[in-house]
């Protein structure tokens, strides 16, 4: 099971959402807004910014930059899984 790190909790607070480890074994995090589940995000087989940050800040920033390039259009619409993934995991 994925362990949510403080970075993601801080981002969730900023976005006014509640997060908890996903009940879906193929996802990292379930996102809730107004007590209603709005998305399941993150593939547990891949690293994310908070995990890279624990190892090396320069590496984390480079991986984040590449993620943003790869997923440029995914995060445009507020409330989509891509939006929450970009803002909570990257």
C-alpha positions as CSV (number, residue, x, y, z in Angstrom):
1,X,0.0,0.0,0.0
2,X,1.2,3.5,-0.9
3,X,2.3,5.7,2.0
4,X,1.2,9.3,1.4
5,X,4.0,11.8,2.2
6,X,3.6,15.2,3.8
7,X,4.0,17.0,0.5
8,X,0.8,15.5,-0.8
9,X,-1.1,16.3,2.3
10,X,0.1,19.9,2.1
11,X,-1.0,20.1,-1.5
12,X,-4.4,18.6,-0.7
13,X,-5.0,21.2,2.0
14,X,-4.1,23.9,-0.5
15,X,-6.6,22.5,-3.0
16,X,-9.3,22.0,-0.3
17,X,-9.5,18.3,-0.8
18,X,-9.1,15.3,1.5
19,X,-6.8,12.4,0.5
20,X,-6.3,8.9,1.7
21,X,-4.5,5.7,0.4
22,X,-6.6,4.3,-2.5
23,X,-8.8,1.3,-2.0
24,X,-8.0,0.4,-5.6
25,X,-4.7,-1.6,-5.6
26,X,-3.9,-0.1,-9.0
27,X,-3.9,3.5,-7.7
28,X,-2.0,5.4,-5.0
29,X,-4.5,8.0,-3.7
30,X,-8.2,8.5,-3.5
31,X,-9.2,12.2,-3.6
32,X,-12.4,13.4,-1.9
33,X,-14.1,16.8,-2.1
34,X,-17.1,17.6,0.1
35,X,-17.0,14.0,1.4
36,X,-17.5,12.7,-2.2
37,X,-14.8,10.7,-4.0
38,X,-13.8,12.6,-7.1
39,X,-10.7,10.7,-8.3
40,X,-8.3,7.9,-7.8
41,X,-4.8,8.9,-8.9
42,X,-1.2,7.6,-9.3
43,X,0.1,4.3,-10.5
44,X,1.8,2.5,-7.5
45,X,4.4,1.1,-9.9
46,X,5.9,4.5,-10.5
47,X,7.7,7.1,-8.4
48,X,6.4,10.6,-7.8
49,X,7.8,13.9,-6.7
50,X,7.5,13.4,-3.0
51,X,9.3,10.0,-3.2
52,X,12.1,11.4,-5.4
53,X,12.4,14.4,-3.0
54,X,13.4,12.0,-0.2
55,X,16.4,10.8,-2.3
56,X,17.7,13.9,-4.2
57,X,16.2,17.3,-4.7
58,X,17.9,17.9,-8.0
59,X,16.7,14.5,-9.3
60,X,13.2,15.2,-8.0
61,X,13.0,18.6,-9.8
62,X,14.3,17.1,-13.1
63,X,11.7,14.3,-12.9
64,X,9.0,16.8,-12.1
65,X,10.0,18.9,-15.1
66,X,9.8,15.9,-17.4
67,X,6.5,14.8,-15.9
68,X,5.1,18.3,-16.6
69,X,6.3,18.1,-20.2
70,X,4.8,14.6,-20.7
71,X,1.4,15.5,-19.2
72,X,1.0,19.0,-20.4
73,X,-2.6,18.7,-21.5
74,X,-3.7,16.3,-18.7
75,X,-3.9,18.9,-16.0
76,X,-5.8,21.7,-17.7
77,X,-9.3,20.9,-16.5
78,X,-9.9,21.4,-12.8
79,X,-11.3,18.4,-11.0
80,X,-10.0,15.7,-13.4
81,X,-7.7,12.9,-12.3
82,X,-4.9,14.4,-14.3
83,X,-5.4,17.7,-12.5
84,X,-5.2,16.1,-9.1
85,X,-2.3,13.9,-10.1
86,X,-0.3,17.0,-11.3
87,X,-1.0,19.0,-8.2
88,X,-0.9,16.3,-5.5
89,X,1.9,14.0,-6.8
90,X,4.0,16.4,-8.9
